Amino acid sequence: MEAGASSSNADLSAWVGREEIRTDRVDLRIAQALAATLDHDPAAIGEGDALAPLWHWVYFTPNARASEIGPDGHPRRGGFLPPVELPNRMWAGGRLSFVRPLRVGESLRRLSRILSCERKSGRTGDLVFVTVEHTLSGAGGDTVLVEEHDIVYRNASPGGGKPAGEAVPAECDFRSTIDPDPVLLFRYSALTFNGHRIHYDHPYVTGVEGYPGLIVHGPLTATLLLEAFRAAHPDKRVTSFSFRAVGPLFDTQRFDVCGRITGPGGAELWTDENGRMTMKATVGFE
């Protein structure tokens, strides 16, 4: 058993340092569609405007052919990411530095590099954590954004039981309620070209993966947290953002996005689903 685990680790370590380069354009139509999805006025965004932080996630979307899609809606394993044998893949968190705003209409280059692949054990069994660094640069070669993206692979959910989470802080400076209805989840899946069936296929997510409802996307939750902070503090420029998922969110009930200033240039954010925190984040601003 130990020899097998060692061999698997060696196989995964071969992916560390692997790189991929992609290009995209900050298309106005897509930016306006995300604005509408988040209940903003799409007509308020025009060519040359600054793109809100985290909105870059609707660009550089996956482009796997239909024949390359697995039964869960994700592209089959291999390619740039390592072919981890564990069945479920999820966003675990990330850390971002915003050097300057992306501009609607500009062309971008993204260099992606695998920083680490690690095997761990959790309460649900074996886990594999893969961290990918994305560096976005403009047409002139200047760095626009640097992101570290944590992906976790794990065994299939056994279903039932109490969802994971943490206790929420006692006080907050601002709070906004989100209704994670299936239309919101579908529209975000469409914008990110995310075919993962747990976000829109109710019979699949309940019958095959054993969850009580559709799962709210990790990046959507992070975006909603930062949008709530920006609405409460429109005069602040976000310079950094980090987030970590600590439990799942479902479309079965509303949740709040909350936060508070913790000191000069810093704030903490979290979700609150009836006292259960499912994501926590920190913001740097000036």
Backbone as CSV, one residue per row, in Angstrom:
resi,resn,N_x,N_y,N_z,CA_x,CA_y,CA_z,C_x,C_y,C_z
1,MET,0.841,-1.205,0.000,0.000,0.000,0.000,0.875,1.254,0.000
2,GLU,1.934,1.253,0.853,2.821,2.391,0.906,3.545,2.611,-0.420
3,ALA,3.926,1.488,-1.052,4.613,1.607,-2.340,3.708,2.233,-3.376
4,GLY,2.423,1.841,-3.354,1.473,2.405,-4.307,1.291,3.894,-4.097
5,ALA,1.191,4.284,-2.809,1.020,5.700,-2.520,2.234,6.488,-2.972
6,SER,3.443,5.913,-2.747,4.659,6.598,-3.163,4.709,6.773,-4.670
7,SER,4.285,5.717,-5.386,4.265,5.789,-6.844,3.300,6.864,-7.311
8,SER,2.128,6.954,-6.664,1.146,7.959,-7.052,1.683,9.360,-6.821
9,ASN,2.370,9.537,-5.670,2.944,10.846,-5.389,3.987,11.223,-6.426
10,ALA,4.806,10.229,-6.812,5.827,10.500,-7.823,5.177,10.894,-9.140
11,ASP,4.077,10.216,-9.490,3.386,10.548,-10.733,2.857,11.972,-10.704
12,LEU,2.291,12.381,-9.566,1.741,13.732,-9.454,2.848,14.788,-9.453
13,SER,3.968,14.478,-8.834,5.045,15.463,-8.763,5.590,15.797,-10.141
14,ALA,5.389,14.897,-11.096,5.869,15.159,-12.454,5.115,16.313,-13.105
15,TRP,3.944,16.643,-12.570,3.158,17.747,-13.135,3.588,19.112,-12.592
16,VAL,4.321,19.145,-11.485,4.749,20.422,-10.900,5.679,21.145,-11.876
17,GLY,5.386,22.412,-12.112,6.171,23.200,-13.053,5.605,23.233,-14.460
18,ARG,4.598,22.396,-14.727,3.987,22.399,-16.050,3.314,23.746,-16.317
19,GLU,3.422,24.232,-17.550,2.889,25.545,-17.892,1.937,25.483,-19.079
20,GLU,1.053,26.461,-19.130,0.099,26.596,-20.221,-0.098,28.089,-20.471
21,ILE,-0.142,28.487,-21.728,-0.376,29.882,-22.083,-1.667,29.976,-22.894
22,ARG,-2.521,30.921,-22.492,-3.762,31.164,-23.228,-3.954,32.667,-23.392
23,THR,-4.714,33.046,-24.392,-5.039,34.460,-24.610,-6.554,34.626,-24.671
24,ASP,-7.012,35.818,-24.325,-8.441,36.127,-24.392,-8.587,37.643,-24.466
25,ARG,-9.799,38.067,-24.753,-10.130,39.486,-24.822,-11.264,39.760,-23.848
26,VAL,-11.182,40.874,-23.136,-12.223,41.236,-22.163,-13.421,41.764,-22.945
27,ASP,-14.247,40.825,-23.378,-15.370,41.126,-24.262,-16.476,41.871,-23.513
28,LEU,-16.982,42.938,-24.113,-18.021,43.751,-23.486,-19.294,42.959,-23.248
29,ARG,-19.716,42.166,-24.233,-20.969,41.422,-24.096,-20.930,40.501,-22.877
30,ILE,-19.794,39.840,-22.661,-19.677,38.926,-21.523,-19.691,39.703,-20.213
31,ALA,-18.993,40.836,-20.165,-19.001,41.661,-18.950,-20.413,42.138,-18.618
32,GLN,-21.162,42.543,-19.645,-22.531,42.991,-19.411,-23.432,41.839,-18.977
33,ALA,-23.180,40.642,-19.500,-23.977,39.484,-19.100,-23.717,39.123,-17.644
34,LEU,-22.464,39.239,-17.193,-22.176,38.975,-15.788,-22.817,40.056,-14.913
35,ALA,-22.775,41.304,-15.358,-23.427,42.377,-14.603,-24.904,42.068,-14.409
36,ALA,-25.571,41.640,-15.468,-26.991,41.308,-15.370,-27.211,40.132,-14.416
37,THR,-26.332,39.146,-14.468,-26.434,37.980,-13.593,-26.337,38.386,-12.132
38,LEU,-25.485,39.377,-11.844,-25.305,39.865,-10.475,-26.285,40.980,-10.119
39,ASP,-27.270,41.211,-10.983,-28.332,42.203,-10.781,-27.818,43.632,-10.813
40,HIS,-26.791,43.877,-11.653,-26.338,45.237,-11.925,-26.884,45.662,-13.292
41,ASP,-26.840,46.950,-13.561,-27.285,47.469,-14.853,-26.216,47.187,-15.911
42,PRO,-26.470,46.316,-16.871,-25.441,46.016,-17.872,-25.082,47.213,-18.736
43,ALA,-26.023,48.133,-18.931,-25.758,49.306,-19.766,-24.765,50.269,-19.115
44,ALA,-24.490,50.080,-17.821,-23.550,50.953,-17.128,-22.098,50.606,-17.438
45,ILE,-21.862,49.509,-18.157,-20.505,49.077,-18.508,-20.276,49.325,-19.986
46,GLY,-19.153,49.942,-20.318,-18.825,50.220,-21.717,-17.382,49.880,-22.033
47,GLU,-17.021,49.973,-23.295,-15.648,49.718,-23.721,-14.684,50.642,-22.974
48,GLY,-13.591,50.065,-22.528,-12.569,50.825,-21.826,-12.780,50.952,-20.334
49,ASP,-13.957,50.566,-19.841,-14.216,50.646,-18.404,-13.413,49.596,-17.644
50,ALA,-13.148,49.881,-16.380,-12.462,48.922,-15.518,-13.392,47.745,-15.212
51,LEU,-12.832,46.553,-15.270,-13.585,45.353,-14.911,-13.492,45.152,-13.407
52,ALA,-14.609,44.860,-12.771,-14.618,44.661,-11.320,-13.721,43.485,-10.935
53,PRO,-13.094,43.531,-9.765,-12.247,42.422,-9.333,-13.032,41.118,-9.213
54,LEU,-12.419,40.057,-9.666,-12.928,38.673,-9.753,-13.795,38.433,-10.984
55,TRP,-14.138,39.477,-11.720,-14.929,39.263,-12.929,-14.091,38.614,-14.036
56,HIS,-12.803,38.562,-13.881,-11.958,37.899,-14.892,-12.244,36.404,-14.975
57,TRP,-12.937,35.861,-13.976,-13.230,34.429,-13.986,-14.205,34.016,-15.096
58,VAL,-14.855,34.969,-15.740,-15.724,34.605,-16.869,-14.959,34.643,-18.193
59,TYR,-13.648,34.882,-18.107,-12.788,34.820,-19.299,-11.810,33.647,-19.140
60,PHE,-11.079,33.335,-20.205,-10.171,32.180,-20.211,-10.924,30.910,-19.810
61,THR,-12.149,30.777,-20.309,-12.986,29.639,-19.930,-12.521,28.362,-20.635
62,PRO,-12.831,27.177,-20.089,-12.398,25.914,-20.703,-13.040,25.714,-22.064
63,ASN,-12.349,24.995,-22.932,-12.871,24.786,-24.288,-12.751,23.325,-24.730
64,ALA,-12.941,22.395,-23.788,-12.878,20.978,-24.127,-14.006,20.600,-25.085
65,ARG,-13.698,19.753,-26.054,-14.716,19.277,-26.995,-15.726,18.387,-26.272
66,ALA,-16.905,18.243,-26.855,-17.965,17.433,-26.248,-17.496,16.002,-25.988
67,SER,-16.688,15.457,-26.884,-16.200,14.083,-26.734,-15.177,13.945,-25.615
68,GLU,-14.690,15.082,-25.076,-13.686,15.068,-24.015,-14.287,15.293,-22.630
69,ILE,-15.623,15.364,-22.559,-16.296,15.632,-21.285,-16.598,14.328,-20.558
70,GLY,-16.328,14.316,-19.231,-16.600,13.139,-18.420,-18.034,13.089,-17.945
71,PRO,-18.413,12.033,-17.226,-19.808,11.866,-16.798,-20.295,12.919,-15.821
72,ASP,-19.384,13.613,-15.127,-19.806,14.658,-14.196,-19.909,16.028,-14.860
73,GLY,-19.600,16.107,-16.161,-19.664,17.369,-16.869,-18.338,18.091,-16.960
74,HIS,-17.346,17.657,-16.170,-16.005,18.218,-16.254,-15.256,17.604,-17.438
75,PRO,-14.267,18.297,-17.996,-13.378,17.653,-18.966,-12.693,16.454,-18.333
76,ARG,-12.472,15.406,-19.122,-11.788,14.220,-18.611,-10.389,14.586,-18.131
77,ARG,-9.848,13.785,-17.200,-8.576,14.097,-16.564,-7.412,14.004,-17.547
78,GLY,-6.325,14.709,-17.167,-5.154,14.746,-18.024,-4.999,16.127,-18.626
79,GLY,-4.142,16.259,-19.610,-3.900,17.569,-20.203,-3.040,18.408,-19.282
80,PHE,-3.427,19.672,-19.076,-2.624,20.559,-18.235,-2.654,20.111,-16.777
81,LEU,-3.854,19.834,-16.224,-3.962,19.389,-14.840,-3.626,17.903,-14.734
82,PRO,-3.080,17.461,-13.591,-2.696,16.049,-13.447,-3.915,15.133,-13.457
83,PRO,-3.756,13.887,-13.916,-4.882,12.941,-13.986,-5.148,12.282,-12.637
84,VAL,-5.619,13.086,-11.674,-5.907,12.572,-10.335,-7.058,11.577,-10.420
85,GLU,-6.910,10.436,-9.721,-7.902,9.366,-9.850,-9.151,9.587,-8.998
86,LEU,-9.103,10.496,-8.011,-10.258,10.742,-7.156,-11.366,11.412,-7.964
87,PRO,-12.643,11.034,-7.746,-13.713,11.429,-8.669,-14.195,12.873,-8.590
88,ASN,-14.179,13.492,-7.406,-14.781,14.823,-7.255,-13.725,15.916,-7.234
89,ARG,-13.966,16.986,-8.018,-13.038,18.112,-8.087,-13.778,19.385,-7.718
90,MET,-13.179,20.204,-6.830,-13.839,21.415,-6.354,-12.812,22.527,-6.139
91,TRP,-13.295,23.790,-6.184,-12.456,24.928,-5.810,-12.304,24.926,-4.297
92,ALA,-11.063,24.966,-3.808,-10.837,25.004,-2.367,-10.580,26.417,-1.873
93,GLY,-10.043,27.278,-2.738,-9.761,28.645,-2.341,-8.760,29.275,-3.282
94,GLY,-8.241,30.416,-2.874,-7.274,31.096,-3.718,-6.801,32.393,-3.100
95,ARG,-5.758,32.944,-3.716,-5.165,34.208,-3.279,-4.874,35.042,-4.528
96,LEU,-5.290,36.305,-4.525,-5.143,37.150,-5.701,-4.539,38.496,-5.333
97,SER,-3.666,38.999,-6.212,-3.125,40.349,-6.118,-3.538,41.104,-7.372
98,PHE,-4.214,42.242,-7.189,-4.689,43.043,-8.301,-3.709,44.199,-8.531
99,VAL,-2.891,44.082,-9.578,-1.872,45.089,-9.845,-2.506,46.333,-10.443
100,ARG,-3.382,46.140,-11.403,-4.157,47.232,-11.991,-5.462,46.661,-12.512
101,PRO,-6.474,47.489,-12.751,-7.743,46.960,-13.264,-7.597,46.427,-14.686
102,LEU,-8.310,45.353,-14.979,-8.479,44.927,-16.364,-9.446,45.903,-17.023
103,ARG,-9.294,46.140,-18.309,-10.153,47.067,-19.023,-10.984,46.327,-20.060
104,VAL,-12.266,46.655,-20.135,-13.135,46.058,-21.140,-12.587,46.383,-22.525
105,GLY,-12.414,45.367,-23.327,-11.902,45.523,-24.674,-10.441,45.181,-24.834
106,GLU,-9.683,45.093,-23.731,-8.256,44.826,-23.881,-7.972,43.340,-24.061
107,SER,-6.868,43.048,-24.721,-6.422,41.674,-24.932,-5.469,41.285,-23.806
108,LEU,-5.586,40.050,-23.352,-4.806,39.578,-22.218,-4.119,38.247,-22.547
109,ARG,-3.039,38.017,-21.847,-2.305,36.749,-21.928,-2.268,36.153,-20.528
110,ARG,-2.548,34.859,-20.414,-2.506,34.195,-19.113,-1.482,33.072,-19.136
111,LEU,-0.494,33.174,-18.269,0.482,32.106,-18.076,0.079,31.334,-16.826
112,SER,-0.220,30.060,-16.986,-0.617,29.206,-15.869,0.506,28.215,-15.580
113,ARG,0.818,28.029,-14.301,1.889,27.121,-13.908,1.459,26.344,-12.676
114,ILE,1.671,25.036,-12.680,1.333,24.204,-11.525,2.426,24.349,-10.477
115,LEU,2.038,24.854,-9.302,2.994,25.091,-8.225,3.194,23.878,-7.342
116,SER,2.121,23.114,-7.092,2.250,21.968,-6.188,1.133,20.968,-6.421
117,CYS,1.416,19.719,-6.098,0.430,18.628,-6.094,0.707,17.815,-4.827
118,GLU,-0.256,17.786,-3.902,-0.031,17.127,-2.616,-1.182,16.205,-2.264
119,ARG,-0.832,15.038,-1.706,-1.836,14.115,-1.184,-1.968,14.309,0.320
120,LYS,-3.221,14.327,0.803,-3.483,14.455,2.230,-4.648,13.544,2.599
121,SER,-4.888,13.409,3.899,-6.037,12.646,4.384,-6.966,13.583,5.126
122,GLY,-8.273,13.456,4.865,-9.274,14.281,5.526,-10.331,13.415,6.161
123,ARG,-11.358,14.051,6.707,-12.415,13.293,7.391,-13.242,12.461,6.423
124,THR,-13.184,12.812,5.109,-13.926,12.031,4.115,-13.017,11.088,3.333
125,GLY,-11.729,11.001,3.742,-10.829,10.078,3.051,-9.665,10.796,2.395
126,ASP,-9.126,10.182,1.356,-7.968,10.748,0.665,-8.324,12.039,-0.065
127,LEU,-7.377,12.959,-0.087,-7.527,14.237,-0.779,-6.270,14.518,-1.588
128,VAL,-6.441,15.209,-2.699,-5.298,15.704,-3.462,-5.521,17.199,-3.672
129,PHE,-4.519,18.001,-3.288,-4.578,19.447,-3.473,-3.610,19.848,-4.580
130,VAL,-4.120,20.578,-5.556,-3.309,21.091,-6.652,-3.408,22.609,-6.632
131,THR,-2.279,23.281,-6.614,-2.251,24.742,-6.640,-1.682,25.209,-7.967
132,VAL,-2.436,26.075,-8.639,-2.051,26.612,-9.942,-1.884,28.116,-9.823
133,GLU,-0.794,28.644,-10.355,-0.586,30.088,-10.400,-0.943,30.607,-11.785
134,HIS,-1.774,31.649,-11.816,-2.135,32.311,-13.072,-1.582,33.735,-13.040
135,THR,-0.839,34.110,-14.050,-0.352,35.483,-14.181,-0.938,36.082,-15.445
136,LEU,-1.756,37.127,-15.285,-2.381,37.802,-16.421,-1.561,39.040,-16.775
137,SER,-1.307,39.220,-18.054,-0.563,40.383,-18.515,-1.285,41.035,-19.682
138,GLY,-1.068,42.362,-19.839,-1.691,43.112,-20.912,-0.920,43.002,-22.210
139,ALA,-1.393,43.701,-23.219,-0.778,43.630,-24.541,0.663,44.118,-24.521
140,GLY,0.992,45.025,-23.607,2.352,45.529,-23.506,3.262,44.683,-22.644
141,GLY,2.719,43.586,-22.112,3.517,42.691,-21.286,3.472,43.010,-19.806
142,ASP,2.770,44.077,-19.413,2.693,44.434,-17.996,1.807,43.457,-17.242
143,THR,2.192,43.122,-16.023,1.393,42.223,-15.190,0.162,42.951,-14.671
144,VAL,-0.977,42.326,-14.843,-2.254,42.896,-14.432,-2.750,42.267,-13.133
145,LEU,-2.579,40.964,-13.026,-3.159,40.218,-11.903,-2.341,38.951,-11.706
146,VAL,-2.136,38.565,-10.441,-1.493,37.293,-10.109,-2.424,36.539,-9.170
147,GLU,-2.693,35.284,-9.512,-3.653,34.475,-8.752,-3.080,33.099,-8.466
148,GLU,-3.249,32.638,-7.235,-2.988,31.243,-6.886,-4.333,30.580,-6.625
149,HIS,-4.594,29.519,-7.339,-5.892,28.834,-7.331,-5.700,27.437,-6.753
150,ASP,-6.394,27.128,-5.650,-6.311,25.815,-5.002,-7.468,24.935,-5.452
151,ILE,-7.151,23.758,-5.955,-8.150,22.782,-6.388,-8.027,21.564,-5.479
152,VAL,-9.148,21.031,-5.014,-9.111,19.820,-4.193,-9.869,18.707,-4.911
153,TYR,-9.262,17.535,-4.919,-9.883,16.314,-5.444,-10.151,15.401,-4.250
154,ARG,-11.322,14.771,-4.240,-11.650,13.876,-3.129,-12.560,12.763,-3.610
155,ASN,-12.822,11.810,-2.690,-13.728,10.717,-3.005,-15.158,11.226,-3.095
156,ALA,-16.014,10.423,-3.709,-17.418,10.788,-3.848,-18.052,10.983,-2.486
157,SER,-18.986,11.938,-2.409,-19.676,12.216,-1.158,-20.549,11.029,-0.761
158,PRO,-20.517,10.622,0.536,-21.380,9.539,0.982,-22.837,9.944,1.099
159,GLY,-23.119,11.252,1.034,-24.493,11.742,1.157,-24.943,11.747,2.607
160,GLY,-25.968,12.533,2.893,-26.492,12.605,4.251,-25.523,13.308,5.184
161,GLY,-25.877,13.350,6.470,-25.020,13.977,7.448,-25.137,15.485,7.424
162,LYS,-24.494,16.094,8.402,-24.530,17.548,8.534,-23.465,18.179,7.652
163,PRO,-23.812,19.179,6.827,-22.806,19.807,5.965,-21.701,20.465,6.783
164,ALA,-20.487,20.421,6.258,-19.353,21.036,6.933,-19.516,22.554,6.976
165,GLY,-18.842,23.169,7.917,-18.877,24.616,8.051,-18.260,25.036,9.366
166,GLU,-18.232,26.344,9.600,-17.697,26.901,10.835,-18.688,27.895,11.404
167,ALA,-18.484,28.253,12.660,-19.345,29.264,13.293,-19.029,30.636,12.721
168,VAL,-20.038,31.469,12.597,-19.841,32.814,12.038,-19.467,33.789,13.152
169,PRO,-18.756,34.883,12.813,-18.468,35.918,13.823,-19.753,36.529,14.375
170,ALA,-19.654,37.060,15.561,-20.838,37.598,16.239,-21.322,38.907,15.634
171,GLU,-20.405,39.712,15.065,-20.781,41.029,14.566,-20.234,41.255,13.170
172,CYS,-20.955,42.096,12.410,-20.496,42.458,11.066,-20.838,43.913,10.796
173,ASP,-20.121,44.510,9.840,-20.384,45.898,9.447,-21.444,45.993,8.361
174,PHE,-21.549,44.964,7.556,-22.539,44.960,6.478,-22.993,43.534,6.233
175,ARG,-24.192,43.416,5.673,-24.801,42.101,5.451,-25.774,42.225,4.284
176,SER,-25.734,41.255,3.377,-26.652,41.235,2.237,-27.128,39.807,2.024
177,THR,-28.407,39.651,1.702,-28.984,38.318,1.534,-28.984,37.905,0.066
178,ILE,-28.602,36.663,-0.179,-28.521,36.088,-1.520,-29.516,34.940,-1.642
179,ASP,-30.264,34.930,-2.726,-31.143,33.800,-3.045,-30.467,33.000,-4.158
180,PRO,-29.837,31.856,-3.824,-29.093,31.093,-4.826,-30.011,30.203,-5.673
181,ASP,-30.924,30.825,-6.402,-31.900,30.045,-7.164,-31.230,29.390,-8.370
182,PRO,-31.848,28.361,-8.949,-31.238,27.640,-10.064,-30.924,28.511,-11.278
183,VAL,-31.675,29.588,-11.483,-31.397,30.472,-12.625,-30.052,31.173,-12.440
184,LEU,-29.790,31.686,-11.233,-28.501,32.315,-10.947,-27.364,31.326,-11.188
185,LEU,-27.509,30.113,-10.683,-26.448,29.122,-10.838,-26.257,28.736,-12.298
186,PHE,-27.358,28.588,-13.024,-27.249,28.231,-14.444,-26.561,29.337,-15.235
187,ARG,-26.947,30.577,-14.990,-26.362,31.693,-15.746,-24.855,31.801,-15.469
188,TYR,-24.450,31.591,-14.216,-23.016,31.659,-13.920,-22.281,30.481,-14.554
189,SER,-22.893,29.307,-14.546,-22.293,28.155,-15.234,-22.115,28.452,-16.716
190,ALA,-23.125,29.062,-17.324,-23.055,29.368,-18.753,-21.953,30.382,-19.042
191,LEU,-21.841,31.417,-18.213,-20.840,32.453,-18.435,-19.421,31.918,-18.285
192,THR,-19.213,30.981,-17.363,-17.889,30.416,-17.145,-17.678,29.137,-17.960
193,PHE,-18.662,28.781,-18.782,-18.628,27.563,-19.599,-18.263,26.356,-18.737
194,ASN,-18.891,26.302,-17.554,-18.639,25.264,-16.568,-19.733,24.208,-16.688
195,GLY,-19.371,23.053,-17.217,-20.343,21.989,-17.418,-20.555,21.087,-16.219
196,HIS,-19.931,21.385,-15.072,-20.047,20.525,-13.900,-21.511,20.423,-13.480
197,ARG,-22.027,19.219,-13.499,-23.472,19.013,-13.365,-24.014,19.308,-11.968
198,ILE,-23.133,19.399,-10.967,-23.605,19.661,-9.607,-24.231,21.042,-9.473
199,HIS,-24.002,21.933,-10.460,-24.502,23.300,-10.363,-25.835,23.528,-11.069
200,TYR,-26.285,22.576,-11.912,-27.527,22.813,-12.664,-28.379,21.565,-12.863
201,ASP,-27.854,20.379,-12.598,-28.559,19.124,-12.860,-29.025,18.528,-11.527
202,HIS,-30.267,18.861,-11.139,-30.767,18.435,-9.826,-30.836,16.914,-9.684
203,PRO,-31.365,16.156,-10.639,-31.364,14.695,-10.485,-29.968,14.116,-10.327
204,TYR,-28.988,14.688,-11.026,-27.616,14.182,-10.919,-27.027,14.482,-9.544
205,VAL,-27.104,15.744,-9.092,-26.429,16.120,-7.851,-27.054,15.434,-6.646
206,THR,-28.365,15.181,-6.684,-29.019,14.508,-5.560,-28.949,12.991,-5.672
207,GLY,-29.144,12.462,-6.872,-29.202,11.018,-7.048,-27.861,10.339,-7.201
208,VAL,-26.889,11.023,-7.815,-25.580,10.418,-8.062,-24.557,10.844,-7.012
209,GLU,-24.490,12.144,-6.718,-23.476,12.616,-5.779,-23.991,12.745,-4.354
210,GLY,-25.300,12.600,-4.155,-25.851,12.504,-2.811,-25.989,13.794,-2.036
211,TYR,-26.014,14.940,-2.720,-26.187,16.219,-2.035,-27.675,16.567,-1.956
212,PRO,-28.069,17.459,-1.036,-29.491,17.805,-0.893,-30.010,18.765,-1.949
213,GLY,-29.136,19.378,-2.730,-29.572,20.329,-3.748,-28.416,20.738,-4.622
214,LEU,-28.687,21.665,-5.528,-27.640,22.188,-6.393,-26.592,22.914,-5.555
215,ILE,-25.330,22.819,-5.950,-24.240,23.416,-5.193,-23.872,24.763,-5.800
216,VAL,-23.756,25.768,-4.951,-23.362,27.104,-5.392,-21.866,27.082,-5.720
217,HIS,-21.498,27.615,-6.873,-20.100,27.640,-7.304,-19.223,28.365,-6.280
218,GLY,-18.035,27.829,-6.040,-17.082,28.519,-5.181,-16.722,29.906,-5.689
219,PRO,-16.362,30.048,-6.975,-16.027,31.390,-7.460,-17.210,32.352,-7.457
220,LEU,-18.419,31.854,-7.640,-19.591,32.727,-7.549,-19.755,33.242,-6.124
221,THR,-19.599,32.345,-5.146,-19.701,32.756,-3.743,-18.649,33.802,-3.413
222,ALA,-17.408,33.581,-3.860,-16.332,34.543,-3.611,-16.652,35.888,-4.258
223,THR,-17.191,35.851,-5.475,-17.561,37.082,-6.169,-18.653,37.831,-5.423
224,LEU,-19.644,37.106,-4.933,-20.735,37.740,-4.179,-20.224,38.374,-2.889
225,LEU,-19.257,37.732,-2.232,-18.655,38.308,-1.037,-17.963,39.633,-1.363
226,LEU,-17.150,39.620,-2.420,-16.416,40.835,-2.751,-17.344,41.926,-3.283
227,GLU,-18.402,41.538,-4.004,-19.384,42.521,-4.462,-20.056,43.205,-3.265
228,ALA,-20.346,42.443,-2.220,-20.971,43.029,-1.031,-20.021,44.016,-0.358
229,PHE,-18.735,43.670,-0.302,-17.753,44.595,0.278,-17.668,45.874,-0.546
230,ARG,-17.618,45.745,-1.873,-17.503,46.911,-2.748,-18.744,47.802,-2.653
231,ALA,-19.911,47.189,-2.492,-21.140,47.980,-2.346,-21.139,48.761,-1.034
232,ALA,-20.583,48.153,0.020,-20.544,48.818,1.322,-19.437,49.860,1.398
233,HIS,-18.385,49.690,0.578,-17.233,50.590,0.622,-16.831,50.967,-0.807
234,PRO,-17.668,51.719,-1.501,-17.402,52.030,-2.907,-16.168,52.893,-3.137
235,ASP,-15.649,53.534,-2.085,-14.476,54.400,-2.227,-13.166,53.633,-2.074
236,LYS,-13.224,52.342,-1.753,-12.017,51.549,-1.542,-11.606,50.837,-2.835
237,ARG,-10.300,50.843,-3.124,-9.775,50.065,-4.249,-9.211,48.762,-3.727
238,VAL,-9.748,47.650,-4.212,-9.313,46.330,-3.762,-7.947,46.025,-4.365
239,THR,-6.985,45.683,-3.509,-5.630,45.358,-3.958,-5.300,43.877,-3.830
240,SER,-5.987,43.196,-2.920,-5.745,41.755,-2.750,-7.000,41.089,-2.211
241,PHE,-7.081,39.803,-2.437,-8.242,39.040,-1.977,-7.806,37.592,-1.804
242,SER,-8.179,36.994,-0.682,-7.934,35.566,-0.476,-9.204,34.947,0.092
243,PHE,-9.457,33.699,-0.264,-10.677,33.046,0.201,-10.444,31.554,0.378
244,ARG,-11.246,30.950,1.232,-11.156,29.501,1.465,-12.554,28.954,1.708
245,ALA,-12.895,27.909,1.004,-14.176,27.230,1.211,-14.055,26.305,2.413
246,VAL,-15.027,26.373,3.319,-15.013,25.515,4.505,-16.247,24.618,4.573
247,GLY,-17.146,24.744,3.596,-18.337,23.898,3.550,-19.141,24.213,2.301
248,PRO,-20.064,23.328,1.931,-20.861,23.563,0.723,-22.061,24.469,0.969
249,LEU,-22.457,25.171,-0.084,-23.688,25.966,-0.093,-24.629,25.361,-1.126
250,PHE,-25.918,25.304,-0.807,-26.899,24.705,-1.703,-27.978,25.720,-2.085
251,ASP,-28.723,25.370,-3.118,-29.805,26.251,-3.570,-31.063,26.081,-2.737
252,THR,-30.987,25.324,-1.666,-32.174,24.998,-0.880,-32.614,26.113,0.055
253,GLN,-31.729,27.076,0.342,-32.139,28.191,1.177,-31.206,29.387,0.981
254,ARG,-31.692,30.550,1.374,-30.922,31.780,1.236,-29.750,31.797,2.215
255,PHE,-28.770,32.637,1.888,-27.642,32.843,2.795,-27.255,34.312,2.742
256,ASP,-26.480,34.756,3.725,-26.014,36.139,3.777,-24.525,36.211,3.454
257,VAL,-24.126,37.311,2.821,-22.713,37.624,2.646,-22.424,38.809,3.558
258,CYS,-21.413,38.659,4.403,-21.179,39.604,5.492,-19.705,39.998,5.543
259,GLY,-19.414,41.059,6.294,-18.029,41.444,6.461,-17.857,42.559,7.453
260,ARG,-16.592,42.822,7.759,-16.259,43.912,8.668,-14.827,44.353,8.424
261,ILE,-14.574,45.644,8.634,-13.233,46.199,8.555,-12.453,45.736,9.783
262,THR,-11.243,45.243,9.577,-10.436,44.738,10.688,-9.278,45.662,11.035
263,GLY,-9.026,46.663,10.185,-7.938,47.595,10.441,-7.672,48.408,9.198
264,PRO,-6.696,49.289,9.242,-6.379,50.090,8.066,-5.972,49.202,6.884
265,GLY,-6.740,49.274,5.822,-6.399,48.511,4.625,-6.779,47.055,4.645
266,GLY,-7.620,46.624,5.589,-7.977,45.211,5.651,-9.394,44.966,6.125
267,ALA,-9.999,43.883,5.639,-11.348,43.484,6.051,-11.459,41.972,5.961
268,GLU,-12.395,41.413,6.708,-12.698,39.991,6.600,-14.150,39.829,6.175
269,LEU,-14.395,38.811,5.357,-15.713,38.534,4.810,-16.068,37.087,5.089
270,TRP,-17.382,36.780,5.095,-17.802,35.404,5.294,-19.246,35.233,4.845
271,THR,-19.608,33.990,4.610,-21.000,33.645,4.343,-21.659,33.211,5.652
272,ASP,-22.965,33.396,5.713,-23.722,33.014,6.902,-25.014,32.349,6.452
273,GLU,-25.061,31.040,6.586,-26.282,30.290,6.299,-26.834,29.785,7.621
274,ASN,-27.672,30.606,8.244,-28.250,30.266,9.552,-27.180,29.903,10.569
275,GLY,-26.126,30.720,10.608,-25.066,30.500,11.587,-23.946,29.597,11.133
276,ARG,-24.037,29.035,9.930,-22.988,28.165,9.392,-22.180,28.926,8.343
277,MET,-20.889,29.087,8.595,-20.014,29.727,7.627,-19.537,28.680,6.623
278,THR,-19.659,29.005,5.317,-19.217,28.075,4.281,-18.016,28.591,3.499
279,MET,-17.746,29.892,3.593,-16.563,30.483,2.965,-16.131,31.682,3.781
280,LYS,-14.823,31.837,3.925,-14.286,33.014,4.588,-13.211,33.611,3.706
281,ALA,-13.061,34.936,3.825,-12.159,35.645,2.918,-11.576,36.860,3.616
282,THR,-10.461,37.350,3.083,-9.876,38.598,3.533,-9.660,39.490,2.324
283,VAL,-9.784,40.802,2.542,-9.621,41.801,1.497,-8.543,42.792,1.911
284,GLY,-7.666,43.120,0.968,-6.756,44.230,1.153,-7.199,45.376,0.283
285,PHE,-7.150,46.592,0.784,-7.658,47.728,0.005,-6.863,48.982,0.334
286,GLU,-7.060,49.983,-0.493,-6.467,51.292,-0.216,-7.442,52.383,-0.609
